[in-house]
């Protein structure tokens, strides 16, 4: 395997410019944060409370999910440093295992990994927007979701400057709004609920139960996106050094945001009011600030989701781009515009997202996409052992960039948590697991057919 890469704009400035054609590390961190903080954290605790009515166990869920994400980020950081090319898991798995494995991962990213969650985020954006302004004007939710996807797709298809600017500003707005929400709710609640930060009697049984493991499905889904920067590695300034910092910094910020948000939910509202509900943020705002607060919160949440849709429409098309570089059948997806942006791939991702908006449902997509993305990331994290076995701590060119901190603990911890979660999905949600496995099989079939119709130009 040849990991050599050309020197990538080491003298680049710290801002995005048309001349450099690169995203800054700040934009890459924004992509990570925005990819992660989407619908999951504002919807999933309602499902978790159905079987887990302990504030300690619920917060532990989010800590364990965050620990898994951070361990994954620490491991991916080494892979990105040593195999610096856009494409995320597609790039890593193609080089570490076999092009067919990478192709299946790319297939999954295209069909499920980005398009489906982007559609869910856009639909949730429309739902929250409608709830906040329907007393003024009625909107068609599907039309609003489609319009959001169309506008963001157009902006990302222009150039790095427009794309990066959109992402940076809406991510800054997202983080500030979450911080304001947490502080305001905590300061306003008149009858706070008890939130236990230490275990009480019965918590040990809950943590060891299948309900806890199954609830990690939703938590892991909410944390999905910690690896987003690896999809645009080739378009980040000095990726060998920048991407590890971006992955770790972005994931750490989101862990803190998630723990603060869920503690706030539990502090502000009795669990029975949240049980089985999806619109958690609106419920908490309504109970805390009244009907007007709920309407405002609906508008706030719709703003938060703009950056999520944007980040996914930025990262996902890069998988299509590198697949187009490697397989002639998809070569049109690799074509860049004058600004170095893969416009065709971006427009293709936007079109598939629009299709999901018209046809998808929420929970089934959440569970089976969580399962299939978990498998892909598990195989990638285990790939660091393959890389170390082949080349040791340095690659063939003596590259001495970032290496996984506390290796081998992070990949082992991530793998253990993910295997535990995937096993319980198979046992408790066999239908969704079956759909996920069927998509994987279809991906391998697609690879065989692709090989028949194109000459693969694969990484050496």
Steps between C-alpha positions, in 0.01 A plus 500: 500500500636837405410778738708768331319825431611828346577793727162665550518877513716525813527875460124548489346783695265440792193606307320347208601666174414446142865474412576219749182305429515352851288488813660635818522282815234727654259411220585130541422521874172668409424208266563249780286686755219568254497140374466370854256748654182434306164341571632219723572693819163677484293187439660184637476541878123459472551147367763423764274599791246234400725228646749702707360728769822589673670835442841348580456216249367738235796737536736201510357400161612831354837476669562147369391606152732799523786282622448269203494796260817648652683166484389468140621852425840431660536193279371661180744785561793262451346352187437848359856605580652197331253457211411865424237488230136607493228237515492390865438128547501442125862610478613321818327167434611491135863528601494300822293201384385483137343737246173304523472574873563868435246499218232354730578769757468766230176343384369513857612862545324598178174311558462519878790668676436854376190524284259345752617698808512818292142440394395438861672821612333698220157356583549578869608853404174543313294356786655732760474801268134425438428462872654840573330706226176315420303756702625760251522308174450141392787331318527174311750298703621288212548807282693675778730198547561473126567874472759485780683211332491675162641830633780338700589267213534800271725691745730202560526448127642850442843520667685435826460858616120502478474144632734556794341834590151348512621213717699714743228753572215256549714279725596800716130589523421139596751483787400842636127417489555172685705675768234771540225236518677304775580806711154654457310181586710429808456859620124505434373164628295546817448133588820318402515123486764297681790403274730238652858520382590194711334155488214411732346165584395311187721695260750214473229267369384762251849562364556126446159451331413458135296822524820695567677338205207557264477863613860540388363462146341843530798649682749368244277637225502842669881486512527396136710753315808510722694367201368764259832677445650185346259536207656833398862421601639585158339846513626600847814705548796280607278194564765283665518742791161668486261203477602332831449828688171562319358154584597511867402864560165474320402176677599635843285811455198290403539267801479801731200642310313167512555443872391858575189474281378168637566603860297814427211297355490278809539796736218702347221248432368184673595185310138397442445809284794402277434127478452383141501855363706628206472878537704513824635852454156646440351318801773629731461855365122487540520375859764759585393810306139430407337484157698795367824332606403186312439699183837675534671166566352358183662782304830456685512128428428561134803732488717238671416245234609720210866443588436125532354478150783718373776288658360175361461646153862613524653174623293232326574595138874456559440125524339509158790711372774255601294206375483682167879533506541127562232358267458622146130411500451786749763734360254789451462518880872584528481808278577826683389846399744788453514552878599139569155401630343163392178662384356192326547287813341771716200531271462119492499484881245779512274318254510175700429694820192649333386148410530392865298804608214380284517134607669443841372442854684587822564215744559216252760705314659597833546142625620327183722790396647504851576128468657520157708808580614331820627202302688728261667702775584182695681353200686828454610528862625140493696601190749688717624161622543394135693819430726454803558133410611594148709806575542532875474847650639657181381451145714395210623857444599551865209734564500589867172691522226449757473160669203384708536623856512215758504243218359230500237604758288737282441252213438219750250707702318616187484147358368355827223760532403467134497118504282507811253737336490316165441167671197632685363657181517159330326335796235765563448661157565215252289657223708819488824300529381284211432806282847631580665170406297490179634845407854376563448195278352724231812715529728202426281406204528857374878481533515185285279661235705819512819303442344350189421839352801704606867463556572573865769759564569413860746623759824306470 
